[in-house]
């Protein structure tokens, strides 16, 4: 990423966050002369602190790329995100949070069980998809024990899945949509973007799921998907760029997750979508810097 920015002509100084004292690290840099390209997901040793990173960046006076702390705090809690989506009438799968391994009152199957506060599909495996109450309560207990946080249970939308890159602030827009191709996954439990499917190249899940870009969507489908994702992007306070995970069932697009400050790796959805639209990786990075520069007192 730093090399891509340098190729585009930007002077780059790398600041590695190695301890929670972020203000001391930033003191060596000038908020009046520099823009901070934020790629820090947490303070060392402080779980779920991505929003606190940005709060400290703001307190140090820096203009930075990506989402503000309020959006990161909100989307870091899937239950809060779901409540907000419901409040804005944005379609999202039926859901409930469980803090004990009893599933009283839940009767939608298949269902999927997730952690409330982890990103990157950290808790997702084929066993996350459950077919009956016994499996559901076993998986809830697994989340409670291994991740020490409540379990989010959702209606499992067995349909087409899309990763939708959105960028911009005042007038956000979609980059080319990426569809997850589950055609090599005959089992319902395997039609899922697990942690291994995303990050373990040697796994069967990684090999089985391909990406279609641009996603084969007709004009009406793309318009409906755009409306849902842009509404969710604005409602959750995203800024500059994000990736929204969406599934379609019976003609309805359901928002599964909102990911501000999404992965910008060269092989991730946003970079692939930018390339599909004709932008190089360096040009993508430059666009993100320019979004932030509009908020800088000198560079705007």
Short mmCIF file of the C-alpha atoms (twelve columns), coordinates in Angstrom:
data_MODEL
# 
_entry.id   MODEL 
# 
loop_
_atom_site.group_PDB 
_atom_site.id 
_atom_site.type_symbol 
_atom_site.label_atom_id 
_atom_site.label_alt_id 
_atom_site.label_comp_id 
_atom_site.label_asym_id 
_atom_site.label_seq_id 
_atom_site.Cartn_x 
_atom_site.Cartn_y 
_atom_site.Cartn_z 
_atom_site.pdbx_PDB_model_num 
ATOM 1   C CA . UNK A 1   0.000   0.000   0.000   1 
ATOM 2   C CA . UNK A 2   2.794   2.435   0.877   1 
ATOM 3   C CA . UNK A 3   4.554   1.523   -2.369  1 
ATOM 4   C CA . UNK A 4   1.354   2.165   -4.330  1 
ATOM 5   C CA . UNK A 5   1.075   5.618   -2.793  1 
ATOM 6   C CA . UNK A 6   4.722   6.359   -3.571  1 
ATOM 7   C CA . UNK A 7   4.219   5.261   -7.179  1 
ATOM 8   C CA . UNK A 8   1.418   7.821   -7.381  1 
ATOM 9   C CA . UNK A 9   3.818   10.525  -6.178  1 
ATOM 10  C CA . UNK A 10  2.778   10.799  -2.543  1 
ATOM 11  C CA . UNK A 11  5.515   11.143  0.093   1 
ATOM 12  C CA . UNK A 12  4.902   8.393   2.652   1 
ATOM 13  C CA . UNK A 13  6.089   8.012   6.242   1 
ATOM 14  C CA . UNK A 14  5.254   4.701   7.903   1 
ATOM 15  C CA . UNK A 15  4.137   4.786   11.557  1 
ATOM 16  C CA . UNK A 16  3.849   1.318   13.108  1 
ATOM 17  C CA . UNK A 17  1.551   1.085   16.133  1 
ATOM 18  C CA . UNK A 18  3.340   -1.116  18.666  1 
ATOM 19  C CA . UNK A 19  1.736   0.006   21.941  1 
ATOM 20  C CA . UNK A 20  -1.472  1.762   23.061  1 
ATOM 21  C CA . UNK A 21  0.244   5.147   23.429  1 
ATOM 22  C CA . UNK A 22  -0.808  6.338   20.001  1 
ATOM 23  C CA . UNK A 23  -0.526  10.084  20.784  1 
ATOM 24  C CA . UNK A 24  3.211   9.721   21.476  1 
ATOM 25  C CA . UNK A 25  3.704   7.968   18.138  1 
ATOM 26  C CA . UNK A 26  1.784   10.652  16.282  1 
ATOM 27  C CA . UNK A 27  3.690   13.456  18.010  1 
ATOM 28  C CA . UNK A 28  6.555   12.865  15.570  1 
ATOM 29  C CA . UNK A 29  4.301   13.873  12.670  1 
ATOM 30  C CA . UNK A 30  2.501   17.060  11.661  1 
ATOM 31  C CA . UNK A 31  -1.294  17.192  11.287  1 
ATOM 32  C CA . UNK A 32  -0.880  20.448  9.353   1 
ATOM 33  C CA . UNK A 33  1.455   18.925  6.763   1 
ATOM 34  C CA . UNK A 34  0.269   15.313  6.558   1 
ATOM 35  C CA . UNK A 35  -2.846  13.191  6.078   1 
ATOM 36  C CA . UNK A 36  -3.038  9.972   8.053   1 
ATOM 37  C CA . UNK A 37  -3.900  6.878   6.004   1 
ATOM 38  C CA . UNK A 38  -5.501  4.817   8.747   1 
ATOM 39  C CA . UNK A 39  -4.934  1.062   8.589   1 
ATOM 40  C CA . UNK A 40  -4.863  0.386   12.340  1 
ATOM 41  C CA . UNK A 41  -7.581  -2.063  13.427  1 
ATOM 42  C CA . UNK A 42  -6.956  -1.968  17.187  1 
ATOM 43  C CA . UNK A 43  -4.635  -0.727  19.881  1 
ATOM 44  C CA . UNK A 44  -2.111  -3.440  20.844  1 
ATOM 45  C CA . UNK A 45  -3.519  -5.500  23.689  1 
ATOM 46  C CA . UNK A 46  -6.903  -3.745  23.583  1 
ATOM 47  C CA . UNK A 47  -9.525  -5.882  21.801  1 
ATOM 48  C CA . UNK A 48  -12.330 -4.245  19.840  1 
ATOM 49  C CA . UNK A 49  -10.659 -0.825  19.985  1 
ATOM 50  C CA . UNK A 50  -10.762 0.237   16.330  1 
ATOM 51  C CA . UNK A 51  -13.027 3.176   17.180  1 
ATOM 52  C CA . UNK A 52  -10.681 4.222   19.996  1 
ATOM 53  C CA . UNK A 53  -7.776  4.355   17.514  1 
ATOM 54  C CA . UNK A 54  -9.667  6.909   15.457  1 
ATOM 55  C CA . UNK A 55  -10.723 8.891   18.520  1 
ATOM 56  C CA . UNK A 56  -7.044  9.265   19.453  1 
ATOM 57  C CA . UNK A 57  -6.156  10.219  15.875  1 
ATOM 58  C CA . UNK A 58  -8.803  12.943  15.965  1 
ATOM 59  C CA . UNK A 59  -7.633  14.145  19.387  1 
ATOM 60  C CA . UNK A 60  -4.133  14.524  17.918  1 
ATOM 61  C CA . UNK A 61  -5.517  16.845  15.254  1 
ATOM 62  C CA . UNK A 62  -5.012  14.632  12.190  1 
ATOM 63  C CA . UNK A 63  -7.178  14.399  9.122   1 
ATOM 64  C CA . UNK A 64  -7.423  10.709  8.249   1 
ATOM 65  C CA . UNK A 65  -8.864  8.302   5.711   1 
ATOM 66  C CA . UNK A 66  -11.890 6.197   6.434   1 
ATOM 67  C CA . UNK A 67  -14.728 6.091   8.901   1 
ATOM 68  C CA . UNK A 68  -15.164 8.243   12.019  1 
ATOM 69  C CA . UNK A 69  -15.197 6.670   15.494  1 
ATOM 70  C CA . UNK A 70  -18.989 6.615   15.781  1 
ATOM 71  C CA . UNK A 71  -19.334 4.444   12.674  1 
ATOM 72  C CA . UNK A 72  -16.576 2.073   13.788  1 
ATOM 73  C CA . UNK A 73  -18.057 1.700   17.264  1 
ATOM 74  C CA . UNK A 74  -21.524 1.021   15.832  1 
ATOM 75  C CA . UNK A 75  -20.486 -1.503  13.203  1 
ATOM 76  C CA . UNK A 76  -18.124 -3.200  15.646  1 
ATOM 77  C CA . UNK A 77  -21.263 -4.433  17.409  1 
ATOM 78  C CA . UNK A 78  -23.412 -6.519  15.066  1 
ATOM 79  C CA . UNK A 79  -26.460 -6.266  17.325  1 
ATOM 80  C CA . UNK A 80  -26.331 -2.455  17.356  1 
ATOM 81  C CA . UNK A 81  -25.889 -2.472  13.596  1 
ATOM 82  C CA . UNK A 82  -28.915 -4.737  13.158  1 
ATOM 83  C CA . UNK A 83  -31.043 -2.498  15.380  1 
ATOM 84  C CA . UNK A 84  -30.108 0.520   13.284  1 
ATOM 85  C CA . UNK A 85  -30.834 -1.306  10.017  1 
ATOM 86  C CA . UNK A 86  -34.234 -2.333  11.368  1 
ATOM 87  C CA . UNK A 87  -34.936 1.240   12.487  1 
ATOM 88  C CA . UNK A 88  -34.245 2.476   8.938   1 
ATOM 89  C CA . UNK A 89  -36.345 -0.305  7.348   1 
ATOM 90  C CA . UNK A 90  -33.263 -1.681  5.603   1 
ATOM 91  C CA . UNK A 91  -33.789 -5.404  4.931   1 
ATOM 92  C CA . UNK A 92  -31.607 -7.574  7.164   1 
ATOM 93  C CA . UNK A 93  -32.147 -11.201 8.238   1 
ATOM 94  C CA . UNK A 94  -34.321 -11.797 11.300  1 
ATOM 95  C CA . UNK A 95  -32.059 -11.970 14.322  1 
ATOM 96  C CA . UNK A 96  -31.723 -12.327 18.063  1 
ATOM 97  C CA . UNK A 97  -28.877 -12.150 20.598  1 
ATOM 98  C CA . UNK A 98  -28.395 -15.003 23.074  1 
ATOM 99  C CA . UNK A 99  -26.315 -14.719 26.234  1 
ATOM 100 C CA . UNK A 100 -27.049 -18.244 27.487  1 
ATOM 101 C CA . UNK A 101 -27.074 -21.588 25.618  1 
ATOM 102 C CA . UNK A 102 -30.865 -21.783 25.459  1 
ATOM 103 C CA . UNK A 103 -32.714 -20.880 22.282  1 
ATOM 104 C CA . UNK A 104 -36.200 -20.344 23.672  1 
ATOM 105 C CA . UNK A 105 -38.462 -18.680 21.129  1 
ATOM 106 C CA . UNK A 106 -36.285 -19.241 18.049  1 
ATOM 107 C CA . UNK A 107 -37.941 -21.333 15.336  1 
ATOM 108 C CA . UNK A 108 -36.354 -20.175 12.040  1 
ATOM 109 C CA . UNK A 109 -34.169 -22.835 10.419  1 
ATOM 110 C CA . UNK A 110 -31.695 -23.046 8.877   1 
ATOM 111 C CA . UNK A 111 -30.089 -20.396 11.068  1 
ATOM 112 C CA . UNK A 112 -26.560 -19.060 11.353  1 
ATOM 113 C CA . UNK A 113 -24.713 -18.345 14.605  1 
ATOM 114 C CA . UNK A 114 -22.070 -15.607 14.811  1 
ATOM 115 C CA . UNK A 115 -20.158 -13.645 17.395  1 
ATOM 116 C CA . UNK A 116 -21.536 -10.196 18.163  1 
ATOM 117 C CA . UNK A 117 -18.202 -8.343  18.039  1 
ATOM 118 C CA . UNK A 118 -15.752 -10.093 15.694  1 
ATOM 119 C CA . UNK A 119 -15.058 -9.145  12.079  1 
ATOM 120 C CA . UNK A 120 -13.370 -11.117 9.263   1 
ATOM 121 C CA . UNK A 121 -15.742 -14.098 9.708   1 
ATOM 122 C CA . UNK A 122 -13.581 -15.089 12.664  1 
ATOM 123 C CA . UNK A 123 -16.103 -17.490 14.221  1 
ATOM 124 C CA . UNK A 124 -17.653 -18.774 10.997  1 
ATOM 125 C CA . UNK A 125 -17.268 -22.419 9.970   1 
ATOM 126 C CA . UNK A 126 -19.692 -24.785 8.214   1 
ATOM 127 C CA . UNK A 127 -20.920 -25.718 11.712  1 
ATOM 128 C CA . UNK A 128 -22.135 -22.127 12.134  1 
ATOM 129 C CA . UNK A 129 -25.141 -23.055 9.983   1 
ATOM 130 C CA . UNK A 130 -27.579 -25.001 12.155  1 
ATOM 131 C CA . UNK A 131 -30.660 -26.983 11.184  1 
ATOM 132 C CA . UNK A 132 -32.487 -27.522 14.468  1 
ATOM 133 C CA . UNK A 133 -32.675 -26.338 18.060  1 
ATOM 134 C CA . UNK A 134 -30.168 -28.880 19.346  1 
ATOM 135 C CA . UNK A 135 -27.502 -27.735 16.885  1 
ATOM 136 C CA . UNK A 136 -28.385 -24.113 17.599  1 
ATOM 137 C CA . UNK A 137 -27.928 -24.402 21.349  1 
ATOM 138 C CA . UNK A 138 -24.662 -26.306 20.884  1 
ATOM 139 C CA . UNK A 139 -23.308 -23.560 18.628  1 
ATOM 140 C CA . UNK A 140 -24.451 -20.785 20.969  1 
ATOM 141 C CA . UNK A 141 -22.593 -22.534 23.791  1 
ATOM 142 C CA . UNK A 142 -19.501 -22.734 21.559  1 
ATOM 143 C CA . UNK A 143 -19.556 -18.958 20.953  1 
ATOM 144 C CA . UNK A 144 -20.097 -18.172 24.624  1 
ATOM 145 C CA . UNK A 145 -17.244 -20.438 25.720  1 
ATOM 146 C CA . UNK A 146 -14.630 -19.781 23.042  1 
ATOM 147 C CA . UNK A 147 -15.212 -16.088 22.324  1 
ATOM 148 C CA . UNK A 148 -16.557 -14.913 25.698  1 
ATOM 149 C CA . UNK A 149 -19.261 -12.759 24.151  1 
ATOM 150 C CA . UNK A 150 -22.937 -13.110 23.217  1 
ATOM 151 C CA . UNK A 151 -24.028 -15.041 20.147  1 
ATOM 152 C CA . UNK A 152 -25.918 -13.435 17.289  1 
ATOM 153 C CA . UNK A 153 -28.402 -15.814 15.657  1 
ATOM 154 C CA . UNK A 154 -29.848 -14.975 12.240  1 
ATOM 155 C CA . UNK A 155 -32.177 -16.480 9.698   1 
ATOM 156 C CA . UNK A 156 -29.793 -18.062 7.170   1 
ATOM 157 C CA . UNK A 157 -30.415 -16.534 3.749   1 
ATOM 158 C CA . UNK A 158 -29.571 -19.353 1.335   1 
ATOM 159 C CA . UNK A 159 -29.241 -17.251 -1.784  1 
ATOM 160 C CA . UNK A 160 -26.811 -15.298 -3.918  1 
ATOM 161 C CA . UNK A 161 -24.161 -13.415 -1.932  1 
ATOM 162 C CA . UNK A 162 -22.621 -10.113 -2.965  1 
ATOM 163 C CA . UNK A 163 -19.719 -8.098  -1.607  1 
ATOM 164 C CA . UNK A 164 -20.571 -4.521  -2.481  1 
ATOM 165 C CA . UNK A 165 -17.728 -1.967  -2.428  1 
ATOM 166 C CA . UNK A 166 -18.946 1.575   -1.818  1 
ATOM 167 C CA . UNK A 167 -16.800 4.676   -1.801  1 
ATOM 168 C CA . UNK A 168 -17.240 8.399   -1.368  1 
ATOM 169 C CA . UNK A 169 -18.598 10.680  1.319   1 
ATOM 170 C CA . UNK A 170 -21.146 13.293  0.306   1 
ATOM 171 C CA . UNK A 171 -22.203 11.367  -2.801  1 
ATOM 172 C CA . UNK A 172 -21.153 7.740   -2.302  1 
ATOM 173 C CA . UNK A 173 -21.313 5.332   -5.205  1 
ATOM 174 C CA . UNK A 174 -20.871 1.646   -5.895  1 
ATOM 175 C CA . UNK A 175 -17.778 0.162   -7.437  1 
ATOM 176 C CA . UNK A 176 -18.398 -2.993  -9.504  1 
ATOM 177 C CA . UNK A 177 -20.218 -5.557  -7.368  1 
ATOM 178 C CA . UNK A 178 -18.511 -8.863  -6.546  1 
ATOM 179 C CA . UNK A 179 -20.600 -12.051 -6.357  1 
ATOM 180 C CA . UNK A 180 -19.497 -15.106 -4.404  1 
ATOM 181 C CA . UNK A 181 -19.864 -18.131 -6.681  1 
ATOM 182 C CA . UNK A 182 -21.066 -21.097 -4.602  1 
ATOM 183 C CA . UNK A 183 -21.744 -23.369 -7.593  1 
ATOM 184 C CA . UNK A 184 -19.039 -25.817 -6.410  1 
ATOM 185 C CA . UNK A 185 -20.648 -26.025 -2.936  1 
ATOM 186 C CA . UNK A 186 -23.553 -28.509 -3.033  1 
ATOM 187 C CA . UNK A 187 -23.998 -28.511 0.744   1 
ATOM 188 C CA . UNK A 188 -25.939 -25.619 2.254   1 
ATOM 189 C CA . UNK A 189 -23.409 -25.409 5.092   1 
ATOM 190 C CA . UNK A 190 -20.602 -24.825 2.605   1 
ATOM 191 C CA . UNK A 191 -22.334 -21.903 0.868   1 
ATOM 192 C CA . UNK A 192 -20.747 -19.551 3.333   1 
ATOM 193 C CA . UNK A 193 -17.761 -17.191 3.403   1 
ATOM 194 C CA . UNK A 194 -15.994 -18.680 6.412   1 
ATOM 195 C CA . UNK A 195 -12.717 -17.450 7.855   1 
ATOM 196 C CA . UNK A 196 -10.869 -20.196 5.960   1 
ATOM 197 C CA . UNK A 197 -12.688 -19.334 2.723   1 
ATOM 198 C CA . UNK A 198 -11.301 -15.800 3.017   1 
ATOM 199 C CA . UNK A 199 -7.842  -16.263 4.487   1 
ATOM 200 C CA . UNK A 200 -6.620  -19.881 4.172   1 
ATOM 201 C CA . UNK A 201 -5.462  -20.524 0.578   1 
ATOM 202 C CA . UNK A 202 -4.736  -24.189 1.327   1 
ATOM 203 C CA . UNK A 203 -8.271  -24.879 2.585   1 
ATOM 204 C CA . UNK A 204 -11.051 -26.589 0.638   1 
ATOM 205 C CA . UNK A 205 -13.358 -23.643 1.368   1 
ATOM 206 C CA . UNK A 206 -10.910 -21.186 -0.209  1 
ATOM 207 C CA . UNK A 207 -10.607 -23.307 -3.349  1 
ATOM 208 C CA . UNK A 208 -14.350 -23.935 -3.696  1 
ATOM 209 C CA . UNK A 209 -15.603 -20.337 -3.752  1 
ATOM 210 C CA . UNK A 210 -14.853 -18.133 -6.739  1 
ATOM 211 C CA . UNK A 211 -15.590 -14.452 -7.297  1 
ATOM 212 C CA . UNK A 212 -17.602 -13.101 -10.216 1 
ATOM 213 C CA . UNK A 213 -16.809 -9.480  -11.048 1 
ATOM 214 C CA . UNK A 214 -18.766 -7.646  -12.142 1 
ATOM 215 C CA . UNK A 215 -21.630 -9.653  -10.683 1 
ATOM 216 C CA . UNK A 216 -24.192 -10.750 -13.289 1 
ATOM 217 C CA . UNK A 217 -27.050 -8.437  -12.301 1 
ATOM 218 C CA . UNK A 218 -29.709 -6.957  -14.545 1 
ATOM 219 C CA . UNK A 219 -30.571 -3.269  -14.441 1 
ATOM 220 C CA . UNK A 220 -33.439 -3.691  -11.975 1 
ATOM 221 C CA . UNK A 221 -31.400 -5.893  -9.641  1 
ATOM 222 C CA . UNK A 222 -28.481 -3.472  -9.635  1 
ATOM 223 C CA . UNK A 223 -30.789 -0.543  -8.900  1 
ATOM 224 C CA . UNK A 224 -32.383 -2.374  -5.963  1 
ATOM 225 C CA . UNK A 225 -29.006 -3.477  -4.612  1 
ATOM 226 C CA . UNK A 226 -27.630 0.057   -4.948  1 
ATOM 227 C CA . UNK A 227 -30.562 1.524   -3.029  1 
ATOM 228 C CA . UNK A 228 -30.206 -0.916  -0.138  1 
ATOM 229 C CA . UNK A 229 -26.435 -0.634  0.180   1 
ATOM 230 C CA . UNK A 230 -26.193 3.142   -0.184  1 
ATOM 231 C CA . UNK A 231 -28.965 3.592   2.382   1 
ATOM 232 C CA . UNK A 232 -27.098 1.325   4.812   1 
ATOM 233 C CA . UNK A 233 -23.763 3.054   4.076   1 
ATOM 234 C CA . UNK A 234 -25.226 6.439   4.985   1 
ATOM 235 C CA . UNK A 235 -27.270 5.203   7.942   1 
ATOM 236 C CA . UNK A 236 -24.256 3.606   9.626   1 
ATOM 237 C CA . UNK A 237 -22.058 6.670   9.108   1 
ATOM 238 C CA . UNK A 238 -19.534 5.103   6.741   1 
ATOM 239 C CA . UNK A 239 -17.106 7.448   5.030   1 
ATOM 240 C CA . UNK A 240 -14.615 7.233   2.144   1 
ATOM 241 C CA . UNK A 241 -14.981 3.474   1.605   1 
ATOM 242 C CA . UNK A 242 -16.656 0.352   2.929   1 
ATOM 243 C CA . UNK A 243 -17.751 -3.123  1.893   1 
ATOM 244 C CA . UNK A 244 -21.280 -4.316  2.513   1 
ATOM 245 C CA . UNK A 245 -22.098 -8.017  2.514   1 
ATOM 246 C CA . UNK A 246 -25.522 -8.721  1.047   1 
ATOM 247 C CA . UNK A 247 -27.602 -11.778 0.149   1 
ATOM 248 C CA . UNK A 248 -30.636 -12.057 -2.121  1 
ATOM 249 C CA . UNK A 249 -33.649 -14.288 -1.475  1 
ATOM 250 C CA . UNK A 250 -37.071 -14.135 -3.120  1 
ATOM 251 C CA . UNK A 251 -36.190 -10.879 -4.844  1 
ATOM 252 C CA . UNK A 252 -35.102 -9.087  -1.649  1 
ATOM 253 C CA . UNK A 253 -31.542 -7.939  -0.934  1 
ATOM 254 C CA . UNK A 254 -30.663 -8.412  2.752   1 
ATOM 255 C CA . UNK A 255 -27.741 -6.576  4.379   1 
ATOM 256 C CA . UNK A 256 -25.691 -9.097  6.364   1 
ATOM 257 C CA . UNK A 257 -22.833 -6.879  7.514   1 
ATOM 258 C CA . UNK A 258 -21.396 -3.396  7.100   1 
ATOM 259 C CA . UNK A 259 -17.602 -3.136  7.003   1 
ATOM 260 C CA . UNK A 260 -16.227 0.420   7.142   1 
ATOM 261 C CA . UNK A 261 -12.467 0.637   6.601   1 
ATOM 262 C CA . UNK A 262 -12.721 -2.676  4.775   1 
ATOM 263 C CA . UNK A 263 -9.729  -4.712  3.634   1 
ATOM 264 C CA . UNK A 264 -7.647  -2.816  1.061   1 
ATOM 265 C CA . UNK A 265 -5.302  -5.662  0.234   1 
ATOM 266 C CA . UNK A 266 -4.544  -5.873  -3.466  1 
ATOM 267 C CA . UNK A 267 -6.581  -9.082  -3.811  1 
ATOM 268 C CA . UNK A 268 -9.548  -7.972  -1.676  1 
ATOM 269 C CA . UNK A 269 -12.959 -6.994  -3.047  1 
ATOM 270 C CA . UNK A 270 -12.419 -3.235  -3.104  1 
ATOM 271 C CA . UNK A 271 -9.125  -3.404  -4.999  1 
ATOM 272 C CA . UNK A 272 -10.522 -5.980  -7.439  1 
ATOM 273 C CA . UNK A 273 -13.603 -3.829  -8.008  1 
ATOM 274 C CA . UNK A 274 -11.454 -0.760  -8.621  1 
ATOM 275 C CA . UNK A 275 -9.365  -2.698  -11.134 1 
ATOM 276 C CA . UNK A 276 -12.551 -3.863  -12.857 1 
ATOM 277 C CA . UNK A 277 -13.601 -0.222  -13.215 1 
ATOM 278 C CA . UNK A 278 -10.254 0.646   -14.815 1 
ATOM 279 C CA . UNK A 279 -8.364  1.996   -11.799 1 
ATOM 280 C CA . UNK A 280 -4.912  0.801   -10.840 1 
ATOM 281 C CA . UNK A 281 -4.126  0.060   -7.203  1 
ATOM 282 C CA . UNK A 282 -2.152  3.316   -6.992  1 
ATOM 283 C CA . UNK A 283 -5.104  5.231   -8.408  1 
ATOM 284 C CA . UNK A 284 -7.416  3.628   -5.843  1 
ATOM 285 C CA . UNK A 285 -5.127  4.677   -2.992  1 
ATOM 286 C CA . UNK A 286 -4.907  8.194   -4.417  1 
ATOM 287 C CA . UNK A 287 -8.700  8.504   -4.577  1 
ATOM 288 C CA . UNK A 288 -8.953  7.574   -0.896  1 
ATOM 289 C CA . UNK A 289 -6.309  10.151  0.014   1 
ATOM 290 C CA . UNK A 290 -8.211  12.776  -1.968  1 
ATOM 291 C CA . UNK A 291 -11.447 11.983  -0.122  1 
ATOM 292 C CA . UNK A 292 -9.629  12.708  3.141   1 
ATOM 293 C CA . UNK A 293 -7.863  15.765  1.700   1 
ATOM 294 C CA . UNK A 294 -11.241 17.455  1.200   1 
ATOM 295 C CA . UNK A 295 -11.548 17.547  4.990   1 
ATOM 296 C CA . UNK A 296 -8.031  18.902  5.595   1 
ATOM 297 C CA . UNK A 297 -7.828  22.623  6.450   1 
ATOM 298 C CA . UNK A 298 -4.860  23.141  4.134   1 
ATOM 299 C CA . UNK A 299 -5.302  20.615  1.308   1 
ATOM 300 C CA . UNK A 300 -9.046  21.045  0.826   1 
# 
